[in-house]
Amino acid sequence: MSQIDAMIQELCPKGVNVEQLGDIATLVRGNGMPKSVLVESGVGAIHYGQIYTRYKTWTTDTISFVAPETAVRLAHAEPGDIIITNTSENLDDVGKAVAWLGDREIVTGGHATIIKHSLDPKYLSYWLQSPSFSMQKRGLATGTKVIDVSAKQLAKVRIPVPPLEVQREIVRVLEQFTQLEAELEAELEARRRQYEHYRQDVLTFASDASVRWSSLGEISSRVSSGGTPTSGRSDYYGGDIPWVRTQEVDFGYINSTGKAITDSGLKNSSANWIPANCVIVAMYGATAAKVAINSIPVTTNQACCNLEIDPAQADFRFVFHWISSEYEGLKALGEGSQSNLNAKKVKNYRIPVPSLNCQQRIVELLDKFDGLVNDISIGLPAELAARRKQYEHYRDRLLTFKELTA
């Protein structure tokens, strides 16, 4: 840091120029390119949806391609260009960017803009992750259900432009952090695969073993779903009754909820209380077939199938681990583009029921291994979280400059 501070002081003693993006770059809005035109080989293509989930700060390879005849009518990105998203369902994802550093032209489509510039491409891509950009895009965004920051609005963003050697030194420091994070992520992913293999092994029962098979419904003393109070009724929300939505069902324990409802909301909807330590299976949406355990009494929406496990038959934690291991199989029973399930399919799903002592031994083993792999407070997850915080701290500091004044 002191080296970069000294460099900035030497090269920019009075501060750094801050320019509107439209004054130092050309912004080209993409068009077309639905997922249906993506193929396995051809001209490299980056679909805007992939920028949210598949790409990081920069890339030299594309995940997808389009046919040459399709590429002709699309927007072309040259090596060094930035491809940035224009739309999303949430403000955080709008403006997520990737620098294209491959050795040839590629294409992109609608909901994305190509930024052609003279900055260090990695510097610009890193800066587009900064709090300064995040704050500015909030003031430029339009829409409610679909958030949009158009190319015209992006052109108004004010960006610090230090000398090129400063940009490159900032990139060098940030690359060290991202490389370490990537190594930790790779090691953690290897351990997760090892855990999944181990879990599958301990949850495999020979057909001739003295283990009876049942269904999730048969080993539950009660199966229920929930409900959603009428939206727009302020007197139904903001109370002290925890209310679980399916996005919170994600292979873990639910200790608190993002939303809460009032007594009026509870009375005037199908929502109802379930006790602690139920096994909750998401039935609809992106989390369909995922599972969680509620550590506290909660209410849920109608997209949750809530299993109150009969303790005389099964340990609720054993049931949780079993459903987690069967995620792909349960999800395959879903219907529609999001693999939606229903309570009947969940209740009828088969489960082995060994003795309670056997279940508890399996639970102790899997809980211990799961903690080592996924517990954010210990081991690799804790180290990875610490490195991410450290990276964000230095990124934000390195990308904050004193503005040059006339």
Secondary structure, DSSP 8 states (H G I E B T S, - for coil): -HHHHHHHHHH-TT-BEEEEHHHHEEEEE-----GGG-BSSSEEEE-HHHHHHT--SEESS-SEEE-HHHHTTSEEE-TT-EEEE-EESSTTTTT-EEEE-SSS-EEE-TTEEEEEESS-HHHHHHHTTSHHHHHHHHHH-B-SSSEE--HHHHTT-EEEE--HHHHHHHHHHHHHHHHHHHHHHHHHHHHHHHHHHHHHHHT---TTSS-EEEETTTTEEEEE------TT-GGGEEEEEEEE-GGG-SSEEESS-SEEE-HHHHHTSS---B-TT-EEEE-SGGGTT-EEEESS-BEE-TTEEEEEE-TTT--HHHHHHHHHHTHHHHHTT-BTTTTB--HHHHHT-EEEE--HHHHHHHHHHHHHHHHHHH-TTSHHHHHHHHHHHHHHHHHHHHT---B---
